[in-house]
Amino acid sequence: MKSNKTNLLTLGLAACAFFSSPAVAQVIPASTADKGTGRAAWLDEAKYGMFIHWGVYSTLANGEWVMNRTKIPVAEYEAMAAKFNPTKFDADAWVAVAKNAGMKYITITSKHHDGFAMFDSDVSDYNIVDFTPFKRDVIKELKEACDKAGIKFGLYYSQTQDWNFPGGEGSKWDDAQKGDFQNYIDKKGIPQLKEIMTKYDPSHIWFDTPHGMTAELGHRFEGVVHDINPDTLINSRLMYHGNKIEGLKEEQLEELKDMGVDFLSYRDRSIPPHSPWEYWETCMTLNGAWGFNAKDNNWKSPKEVVMQLVEVVSKGGAFLLNVGPTAEGIIPAPAIENLEAAGEWLKVNGEAIYGAQQTIFDGKGDFVTLSAAEQKALDKEALATGAGKAKKGHQQKDYAWLATGRKGKLYLHLFKWPSEPMVLHGFDKDQVTGAHFLADPGMDGVKFSQDGGTVTIELPAKPVDDLCTVVCLELK
Ligand code: GLC
């Protein structure tokens, strides 16, 4: 894929004592350019998506790994699948939640590691239509609802892990799982991928946990996708686990590009300090779980959601935020409330998010460089709150402010309110031509002055929005 080198908006922070004494920062804004018109361009515009982990496992309300963790025999899990009956499922209602949240795409589990297909599969009758009393193709219904609402629709597919089909990857605790991996690939993995590509024409395929993948197999999966639709995006988990991405060598990244991979999927719940690729994604849980977990009520607040979204966008990525619906087909109410509150903020401040570009500033978003002691403390806290073992990177930073930009604009996202004027250095002479709150486009409220390369911004005593106030600087 053609790689358009983006001109970055470079924001170097020199002083850090912003909000106690005068807010002083080194800012070196440059022009930003679009990332181009390649097949992944929509992801750069979209920025924010809904991840949905939903399947038979939701019945046990204990996450999507429950079959593996508690070593449920295949026959027993199948018996549970045979009763799966999510009568409260309403595709339009789910898509409306995503839409009100300000999300522009959805990625849903079409088949997770448990091997159960949430779509009408001719390849295997271990699927929601043939195997359950519900008999409805929820993937088809969601695809139609997304098309109606103008939301991109993508499918998660666990390409090699399959705890149901003999020979599928993953630890084995039941004789019924034993078999030949190649046979699983030929009889299920490849044919089902063809099926979901043909039946639902997804905007992207989200591969995961590439146990047993080889370059040859990677090309085979990629070929299936792009022979059917050359515009469908593929994530890097086709070949590499999320936790491997930051350690990849340049030639491995090149190999991924050559293989037709479009965007990097970082480690679960982690925001990288920066990314070597122009298209990448952080996947995040809203509580601590992917699949529905009844015990986990550790929901991120709307402010935390917005802060993480802004951080990702400030580094050039897209943010995929998860919900885990119940076995009845309900998205938990606290999840909806918090997403909607963040969505209200986006209605006002979306200009600084959708299609916005990264800024670079050192010493900030180092989510993934926790010391062993910090990690231990985090795990302890997570266990105490019922969120399970915390993954490295799960820590929320408490930013005072972050910045995004686009051609001619610099957006300052203020999460804390400065008691003194903000002083920003590094601008070109007379570069700032205006300043206003996105919540108040009338140019009132923000006073600025520029002296050489230094811009001083005076703000009123109170924030416009306690969640996050966005100041837009107009740049020449
Ligand atoms: C991990 C888990 C999987 C989950 C995924 C989400 O790879 O294996 O259960 O779907 O993370 O990113």
Boltz pocket constraint, residues with backbone or C-beta under 6 A from the ligand:
constraints:
  - pocket:
      binder: B
      contacts: [[A, 53], [A, 64], [A, 65], [A, 208], [A, 209], [A, 268], [A, 283], [A, 290]]
      max_distance: 6.0
